[in-house]
Amino acid sequence: MGLSELALLQLLHCTKQELNKYWYEIFTKLKVENTYLAIKKELQMGH
């Protein structure tokens, strides 16, 4: 979506630490290292 970290924090109503935890959990689940690879993998999986 191209949102900044600040925009994500405001949209999700969470702290920076919580956001980092969410990213860590997503990356771990998908076995990727960054947002680009997470999105690419999700698109390949048809989500």
TORSE-304877 format. One record per residue (C-alpha): residue number from 1; x, y, z; chain. Coordinates in steps of 0.001 Angstrom, whole numbers, always signed. Layout:
BEGIN
+-----+---------+---------+---------+-------+
|  nr |    east |   north |      up | kette |
+-----+---------+---------+---------+-------+
| NUM |       X |       Y |       Z |     A |
...
+-----+---------+---------+---------+-------+
END
This chain:
BEGIN
+-----+---------+---------+---------+-------+
|  nr |    east |   north |      up | kette |
+-----+---------+---------+---------+-------+
|   1 |      +0 |      +0 |      +0 |     A |
|   2 |   +3027 |   +2245 |    +292 |     A |
|   3 |   +2183 |   +3469 |   +3786 |     A |
|   4 |   +4865 |   +4906 |   +6005 |     A |
|   5 |   +5645 |   +3357 |   +9354 |     A |
|   6 |   +3939 |   +6293 |  +11075 |     A |
|   7 |    +796 |   +5784 |   +8977 |     A |
|   8 |    +769 |   +2070 |   +9854 |     A |
|   9 |   +1131 |   +2857 |  +13555 |     A |
|  10 |   -1807 |   +5254 |  +13377 |     A |
|  11 |   -3931 |   +2893 |  +11282 |     A |
|  12 |   -3316 |     -99 |  +13552 |     A |
|  13 |   -3409 |   +1947 |  +16788 |     A |
|  14 |    -261 |    +247 |  +18071 |     A |
|  15 |   +3221 |   +1087 |  +19283 |     A |
|  16 |   +6407 |    +747 |  +17260 |     A |
|  17 |   +7352 |   -2262 |  +19397 |     A |
|  18 |   +4016 |   -3957 |  +18659 |     A |
|  19 |   +4393 |   -3272 |  +14939 |     A |
|  20 |   +7892 |   -4763 |  +14960 |     A |
|  21 |   +6497 |   -7841 |  +16713 |     A |
|  22 |   +3793 |   -8188 |  +14032 |     A |
|  23 |   +6401 |   -7931 |  +11249 |     A |
|  24 |   +8598 |  -10516 |  +12983 |     A |
|  25 |   +5664 |  -12943 |  +13288 |     A |
|  26 |   +4653 |  -12454 |   +9643 |     A |
|  27 |   +8204 |  -12849 |   +8348 |     A |
|  28 |   +8758 |  -15948 |  +10501 |     A |
|  29 |   +5522 |  -17557 |   +9337 |     A |
|  30 |   +6317 |  -16895 |   +5676 |     A |
|  31 |  +10029 |  -17678 |   +6118 |     A |
|  32 |  +11113 |  -14392 |   +4534 |     A |
|  33 |  +13382 |  -11537 |   +5600 |     A |
|  34 |  +11587 |   -8386 |   +4466 |     A |
|  35 |   +8312 |   -6818 |   +3370 |     A |
|  36 |   +9063 |   -7138 |    -342 |     A |
|  37 |   +9607 |  -10888 |     -69 |     A |
|  38 |   +6537 |  -11303 |   +2150 |     A |
|  39 |   +4310 |   -9607 |    -428 |     A |
|  40 |   +5907 |  -11516 |   -3284 |     A |
|  41 |   +5352 |  -14840 |   -1508 |     A |
|  42 |   +1734 |  -14014 |    -688 |     A |
|  43 |   +1031 |  -13087 |   -4304 |     A |
|  44 |   +2630 |  -16326 |   -5500 |     A |
|  45 |    +418 |  -18235 |   -3053 |     A |
|  46 |   -2637 |  -16507 |   -4499 |     A |
|  47 |   -3583 |  -14423 |   -1436 |     A |
+-----+---------+---------+---------+-------+
END
